[in-house]
Amino acid sequence: MLAAVVQKEPDYVLNHCAKYLARDNADERHSFFGSDAGKARARISESWRFPIVDADDSGAADASEWNHVTFIYRAPDDRPNVAVQLLTPCLGLHAPVALTPLDDSLYLALTLRVPKGRRHRYQFIVDGHAQPDPINPQTTTTPQNETWSSFWTWTYNEPITLERWEMALVRRMTNALLPFQGRETRNLIERGLNDGNVTHFFRMDIPAGVANYIDNILAREERHHLHSYRLCLPMIDRVLRKRHPSVEPVNVSDPDYKALFDDMKNKSPTLIEDGWDGAIYDNPGYFLYILRRHTWTGAFSHPKYGGNPGGLGWAFLSETFRTSADPSKTAFDWARAVEAPLGKSTEYRG
């Protein structure tokens, strides 16, 4: 399904530019690791926000199934009239579309209406020469060894950054960290909240959504923590295999994972004996802190970020917290604040 060009007010784009791009930033703390270290786009504050992936605010009946994706290019100071086109398979590879200058600024922009749950590649054609987006740090390499910029729309759930074995291990670890067990969960399944879809989503297992969320944020706003996952997951795999040689790490029991987490938090000598290499990553407790933060954020953030599938984390809170005046009523009526079809709000647009 091809994307379509839509019109956005210049102020919509310029507000984003002013907030995130309108300052020089040479601070190395914003520079990514590995192959991205030192690149100009890695030093732009919060460059992962581009292109802008936002709700479809057109009011169309099928708006909940689409995103508006806005591509931005900043012209050089000495070439304010540079010609820039967008080339992307979602428009047809032989149909580049021109970006439009925004008032009297150096910025050019183009907005597309793109289906949710998709990942696409793109390039800019600048004065006839194709190049990746100089702002967006996300890239992909084609089988022809060409480098393109990439983006994905909300609810995309295929691995982007982590390998599949890493995703499986992260999913198992988040399962051991999350509270989705006990009376509230049983009630959640029996009640069939969220128009009867919760049972379906719960049996799909919410940690699968959390692992997807973590993979997504490691590709964007939390990319500076990707190296921690790359270093620590192989060591966790090695420790678990030594402790439980006849069991795959993803099948190790919750109590054994909790023992592992305690050893990581305390940097236990047994953790070192079983395969954790302090010369590679000296603070296992810090990695556990990162994992916990990512896990809880993913479980209860908006599903558009890749976690909390179907609003299940919110439904769990809805079941857990009840009003003191009437225990049959929830104190966390999340559906009133969220857009359809997930919730009931007619005002919120995602």
C-alpha positions in Angstrom: 0.0 0.0 0.0 1.5 3.3 -1.1 1.8 6.3 1.1 0.1 9.6 0.3 1.3 13.1 0.6 -0.5 15.3 3.1 -0.2 19.0 3.9 1.0 20.2 7.3 1.1 23.8 8.5 4.6 25.2 8.6 4.3 26.0 12.3 3.8 22.3 13.0 7.2 21.4 11.5 9.0 24.6 12.7 7.9 23.9 16.3 9.7 20.6 16.1 12.7 22.1 14.5 13.0 24.9 17.0 12.8 22.4 19.9 15.2 19.8 18.7 17.4 21.2 15.9 17.9 24.9 16.3 21.0 24.7 18.4 24.6 23.6 17.7 25.5 20.6 19.7 29.1 19.2 19.7 28.7 17.6 23.2 30.1 14.1 22.9 27.5 12.8 25.3 25.0 12.9 22.5 27.3 10.9 20.2 26.4 7.2 19.7 28.7 4.3 20.1 30.4 2.1 17.6 30.0 3.0 13.9 27.9 6.0 14.8 30.5 7.6 17.1 31.4 11.1 16.0 28.9 11.4 13.2 27.2 14.8 12.9 23.7 13.3 13.1 24.7 11.5 16.3 25.5 14.8 17.9 22.2 16.5 17.2 20.2 16.6 20.4 17.4 14.0 20.3 17.9 13.3 16.6 16.0 10.0 16.9 12.8 12.1 16.8 13.2 12.5 13.0 11.4 11.9 10.8 8.5 12.9 13.0 6.1 10.0 13.3 2.7 11.3 14.6 -1.0 10.5 14.8 -3.1 10.9 11.7 -5.1 14.0 12.8 -7.2 14.2 9.6 -10.4 13.0 11.2 -10.8 10.3 8.6 -12.8 7.2 9.6 -9.7 5.0 9.3 -7.3 7.5 10.9 -6.4 5.1 13.7 -4.7 2.8 11.2 -2.3 5.5 9.8 0.5 7.7 10.9 1.6 11.1 9.5 5.4 10.9 8.9 7.2 14.3 8.4 10.6 14.4 6.8 12.8 17.4 7.4 16.0 18.6 5.7 18.0 21.7 6.7 19.6 23.5 3.8 23.2 24.7 4.2 23.7 28.3 5.2 25.4 29.0 1.9 22.8 27.2 -0.3 19.4 28.1 1.0 17.7 27.3 -2.3 19.0 23.7 -2.4 16.6 21.3 -4.2 15.7 18.2 -2.1 13.5 15.2 -3.0 12.4 12.2 -1.0 13.0 8.7 -2.4 11.3 5.8 -0.6 9.7 2.5 -1.7 6.5 3.5 0.1 6.0 6.2 -2.6 7.3 4.0 -5.4 11.1 3.9 -6.0 10.8 5.7 -9.3 8.6 8.6 -8.0 10.7 11.0 -5.8 8.7 13.8 -4.3 10.1 17.3 -3.6 10.3 18.7 -0.1 8.8 22.1 0.4 10.6 25.1 1.9 9.1 26.3 5.1 8.4 30.1 4.9 11.8 31.9 5.0 13.6 29.3 7.1 16.4 27.0 6.0 14.1 24.0 6.6 12.3 21.9 3.9 9.7 19.3 4.8 7.3 16.7 3.4 4.6 14.8 5.2 3.3 11.3 4.2 0.3 9.3 5.4 1.8 5.9 6.1 0.1 2.7 7.5 0.9 1.8 11.1 3.1 -1.2 11.9 5.5 -0.7 8.9 9.2 -0.1 8.5 10.5 1.7 5.4 13.8 3.0 4.0 14.4 6.3 2.4 17.0 8.7 1.0 17.1 12.3 0.1 18.1 13.4 -3.4 20.0 16.7 -2.8 20.9 18.6 -6.0 20.6 15.3 -7.9 22.7 13.2 -5.5 21.2 10.5 -3.3 22.2 10.4 0.4 20.9 9.2 3.8 19.1 11.6 6.0 21.8 13.7 7.8 19.6 14.0 10.9 18.2 10.6 11.4 20.7 8.2 13.0 18.7 5.1 11.9 20.1 3.4 8.8 19.7 0.1 7.0 21.9 -1.7 4.4 20.3 -3.3 1.4 21.5 -6.6 -0.2 23.3 -4.4 -2.8 25.3 -2.9 0.1 23.6 0.5 -0.2 23.0 2.6 2.9 19.6 4.1 3.4 17.9 5.9 6.3 15.0 4.1 7.9 12.0 4.7 10.0 9.1 2.7 11.4 5.5 3.6 12.3 3.7 2.9 15.5 3.1 -0.7 16.7 5.9 -2.1 14.5 6.8 -5.4 16.1 9.7 -7.0 14.2 13.2 -7.0 15.6 15.2 -3.9 14.6 18.2 -3.9 16.8 18.5 -7.1 18.9 19.0 -10.5 17.4 16.2 -13.1 17.9 18.1 -15.0 20.6 18.6 -11.7 22.5 14.9 -10.8 22.1 14.0 -14.2 23.5 16.3 -13.8 26.5 15.0 -10.2 27.1 11.4 -11.4 26.9 12.1 -14.1 29.5 13.9 -11.7 31.9 11.1 -9.1 31.6 8.6 -11.9 32.4 10.5 -12.6 35.6 10.5 -8.9 36.5 6.9 -8.0 35.8 4.0 -8.5 38.3 1.4 -10.1 36.0 0.7 -13.0 38.3 -1.7 -13.6 41.1 -5.3 -12.6 41.9 -5.5 -9.4 39.8 -4.3 -11.3 36.7 -6.9 -14.1 37.3 -9.6 -11.5 37.7 -8.4 -9.8 34.5 -8.7 -12.9 32.5 -12.1 -13.9 34.0 -13.6 -10.4 33.5 -12.4 -10.1 29.9 -11.9 -6.4 30.1 -11.2 -4.2 27.1 -14.2 -5.5 25.1 -13.2 -9.1 25.7 -9.8 -8.8 24.1 -7.7 -9.0 27.2 -7.8 -12.7 27.5 -6.5 -12.9 23.9 -3.7 -10.4 24.6 -2.8 -11.9 28.0 -2.3 -15.3 26.5 -0.1 -13.8 23.9 2.1 -12.8 26.9 2.8 -9.1 27.6 6.6 -9.6 28.0 6.6 -10.2 24.2 5.4 -6.6 23.8 7.9 -5.3 26.4 10.8 -7.0 24.6 9.6 -5.3 21.4 9.4 -2.0 23.1 13.0 -2.4 24.4 14.2 -3.3 20.9 12.5 -0.2 19.6 13.9 2.2 22.1 17.4 0.7 21.7 17.2 1.7 18.1 16.2 5.3 19.0 16.1 7.3 22.2 17.9 4.7 24.4 20.5 3.8 21.8 23.3 4.9 24.1 22.4 1.8 26.2 22.6 -0.6 23.3 26.2 -1.4 24.1 25.2 -2.5 27.6 22.7 -5.1 26.2 25.3 -6.3 23.7 27.8 -6.9 26.4 25.6 -8.2 29.2 23.2 -10.5 27.4 25.9 -13.0 26.3 27.3 -13.1 29.9 23.8 -13.7 31.3 23.3 -16.5 28.8 26.7 -18.0 29.9 25.9 -17.7 33.6 22.5 -19.4 33.2 23.9 -22.2 31.1 26.6 -22.9 33.7 24.1 -22.9 36.5 21.4 -24.9 34.7 23.3 -27.0 32.1 20.3 -29.1 31.1 17.9 -26.2 30.6 17.8 -23.5 28.0 18.1 -20.0 29.5 14.6 -19.1 28.3 13.2 -22.1 30.3 14.9 -21.4 33.6 12.4 -20.9 36.4 11.3 -17.5 37.9 13.0 -18.2 41.3 16.3 -18.9 39.5 16.0 -15.7 37.6 15.2 -13.8 40.8 18.4 -15.4 42.3 20.3 -14.2 39.3 18.9 -10.7 39.7 20.0 -10.6 43.3 23.5 -11.7 42.4 23.6 -9.0 39.7 22.4 -6.3 42.1 25.0 -7.4 44.8 27.8 -8.3 42.3 28.0 -11.6 44.0 31.2 -13.6 43.8 29.3 -16.6 42.5 28.1 -14.5 39.6 31.8 -13.9 38.6 32.6 -17.6 39.2 29.7 -18.6 36.9 30.9 -16.5 33.9 30.3 -12.8 34.5 33.4 -10.9 33.3 33.9 -7.7 35.2 36.6 -6.6 32.8 33.9 -6.4 30.1 31.1 -4.9 32.2 32.0 -4.0 35.7 28.6 -3.2 37.2 25.9 -5.9 36.6 23.7 -4.0 39.0 23.6 -1.0 36.7 22.5 -3.2 33.8 19.8 -4.6 35.9 18.7 -1.1 36.7 18.5 -0.3 33.0 16.6 -3.5 32.3 14.1 -2.8 35.1 13.5 0.8 33.9 12.9 -0.3 30.3 10.7 -3.2 31.4 8.3 -1.1 33.5 8.2 1.7 31.1 7.4 -0.7 28.2 4.7 -2.5 30.2 2.7 0.7 31.0 3.5 3.1 28.2 1.2 3.8 25.2 1.0 0.7 22.9 2.2 2.9 20.0 5.7 2.6 21.4 5.7 -1.1 20.9 4.9 -2.5 24.4 1.7 -2.8 26.5 -0.1 -4.8 23.7 -3.7 -3.9 23.5 -3.5 -1.8 26.7 -3.0 -5.0 28.8 -0.7 -3.3 31.3 -3.3 -0.6 31.8 -6.0 -3.2 32.1 -4.0 -4.8 34.9 -3.8 -1.5 36.7 -7.5 -1.0 36.2 -8.2 -4.4 37.8 -5.6 -3.8 40.6 -6.7 -0.3 41.8 -10.4 0.1 42.8 -12.2 3.1 44.4 -12.7 2.9 48.1 -16.3 4.0 47.8 -17.3 1.3 45.3 -14.8 -1.6 44.9 -16.6 -2.7 41.7 -15.4 0.5 40.0 -11.8 1.1 38.9 -9.7 4.0 40.0 -7.7 3.8 36.8 -10.2 4.2 34.0 -7.6 4.5 31.3 -10.0 4.0 28.3 -11.5 7.4 28.9 -8.2 9.1 28.1 -7.1 7.1 25.1 -8.2 7.3 21.5 -10.4 4.7 19.7 -10.3 1.9 18.9 -8.2 1.1 22.0 -10.0 3.5 24.2 -13.1 5.7 24.3 -11.7 9.3 24.0 -13.0 11.4 21.1 -10.4 14.1 21.7 -7.1 12.4 22.2 -5.3 11.6 18.9 -2.4 9.5 20.2 
